[in-house]
């Protein structure tokens, strides 16, 4: 069980969190609206590292519950929607996912805010969704994991990016097996689980990253990573048990 914070209302975020944990919540989830849409009374965007909301992350440390947060979407979502944007079809179909323009922060600003948040709260265990919102740049994610021992990442909704860089992704999983959590961000039906398991467990080549043959994010296919059993065990459930306890 996790809880979701409302950033406006009668109760403060820390009090909401403390009440939820008392009722059985095992973690806190921060959605990407923090950084993209929430504004203060002066109309300024509130970024995740803003010290005015730091008390909720400090409360996570005090309560010994992890914080799962989503900072940004793929870099293409923050770029012009033109012939150079590889997610053109997806963003044309879902314009509400396109965060390019003066009303939004840049992708780079959000990545900077992410690191400042982790750095400011070394006692808080963080689970950075979507491979720390940087699945296309595993070198950056490696640097974060090396620098901040309180950081973990999950692979939710990012197998399309991981599977098209199989050599780099396999090394990443093997080297950081203790810090990566399995997640899908989709309804866990058999067809969804099957394609995730195919990526993680097999050495299959050039297969669709969606169930069936649809290519919802971009016109490419992926390759299996063939991870060792000890890595799979940690990714599938051991790391989640460490953060959240046994279900």
Phi, psi and omega in degrees: 000134175233170180233154180245131182274137169258128188273358174223149182138186187286319183273143176283153179306315179299322180291323175299316180296314182298320179295317181295318178296322176298333179267002174118358179296141182251001180187171179242138174245130176251122181273163187291350176302331173285110185114326181259324190228327183292131181234154177275184184296339179270002178087007181272141176299140175262114181271157185303328183275003182305122182298341180293340179246011182297339183295333180288325178286325174296324178295325175302316179296316181298321183273353180060045174238143180283160177245115174267122181228154179235112186265316186211170175253182181307151185305326182299334180292344182252012182249162178303146179271082182226190184293351179263357182269113185290347178257026185305312183296317180297316183285332173295323180284330182231073184298339179290351177267000183265115186247047179252125179146168185294341181280352182242152171287163176281162174304317182296323176297319180292323177295321177296318179296320178303311182294321180295326176296310182298318182295323184287343185228069183294341179273356181262131174278122181250141168244107183273113183295156173058045180054051181057032179058026183216042182296342178275354182224075184292338174299318176297316181295321177301317180297320177297314182295324178292325186276330188234099181292348178273005184257137169231161178229156171238168187254017185305130174058028181228019179290335177297321179282318181295320186285350176261004172229061193297324181291312180295318181294320180297315177300320180299313180296317182293317184285331183241035184301332181279358188235006185245132180247142175286135175197156183240329186065021178225162174301126189282058176278167187300320183295324178291312180298324184297317182289327175294317179293326177295319177298310189283327192255339187249170172252026178298153183241140166055064179236160182293144179271355173251153172305141185076220184236010181287147178238088189281340187252322180190166187270071173213170176235175189234171183232144180289152183263338178056054185286147177296157183299322181293327176290316180300319181299317179293315183292318184291319184208334184296318181292324176294322177297322180296320183279319192243353184084171179290143179292000000 
